Amino acid sequence: MGALRTKRMGLFETLFSSSTGDTDPQAQQPSQHEIFPEDKYNVAYAVAARREEIRALEHLLEADQTSPTALEAEPFLQDIIEDMERDREYSLRLRTSGEELVDDISELIEHWDTQVDEQIGTIWWPIGADTRFRLYLHYLELRADAEDDQFSFPESAGQVHTLVQRGLSAMEDDDDSKLAVVHKRDIPWEEPAEDS
């Protein structure tokens, strides 16, 4: 288990060493006048995803939540959230608890699972997913490195790395070629207004 832990360390931290930074939804909006009602539509990135990558993300979340030391690690996650919220390098719009962050990852899995009905498909990557993944995966790396923590990355964690890297690459396109106006019902973390 130690060899696996060592092998997985650093796997995710390299994802966030570039200058992707956190994004502001207003800065990502198309420059032309918005003709879609804001209460029903928002922008998101179109990202290719494999079913096995979404399953790998689900397994990673399960490994975190079912680890014998998961409850002891919860306050640790809250400390990391607070540290990142104090860091002026980030313009975070994070929720304030570790439990809600885990719920965010679960909601991503739920949405993306319905969007990929074959072996490969397109998912809608919401604004702010880079921040959520940065925080959550950093937390898991620290857990995996801690001597008294029984969490370790599952073998499929490399597929999560691939998926997240693809999402970050879509956000880095200078021309925002993968940014689209999407109905909020199709974007994780969004709630469309009720039809009148």
Steps between C-alpha positions, in 0.01 A plus 500: 500500500796732568628455145159585356474804725845622390413437136179703523658792688552794272261363242245776553718788617650531151152573363493834673858619459414697185344844496142388445387689810143527611256640255232760540172416323457863392844501336412182309172627356488563125584859411182548297165577656351195672173400336424203727313561827752497783260325736498192274840500327864530595836428343691173534780316321442205270745228604538148366473232767515123514260300713797330668637842604173593666497162674857566615390832652217319675744239637732776620215667690397163647859428609510836677162461670534133603856525630520406871655841570248705297329653803831603655599667172187719472635783723822483296302568182332799668845639587609469136184680383564785742867525397408526132227754570758718679750467213471818292632315195157341459165669449308211650126484520504184709242362733621493853499135602675184401169316493365737235817464295452122498137562395630714212718214374206260535281733297763515225501121483121482492468755217789364295382142534173588325683696230727213399265222393759320286865421558589860414296819490497872577454642848431858603788621716370787718682822579674442834564128453873574482487652849296213645737239355808695610373504856367145518795330331752697706321379811514137379872530420567621854293215643685243291832641620408501870646207693200461732236525226376175348379662178680402180427577137322222311672355195263690270608843633706561187179513297372779725825685429436462125143627527594802712789584268261496205266737682783738586621493140154603379512799735843604371388551138570865421202523267261330743413261217357245742293749700129485421168638622321206661168448673557496875330161538800348318768674708600365842437738792250708301129538570288629210206724572162331495300547179214741548 
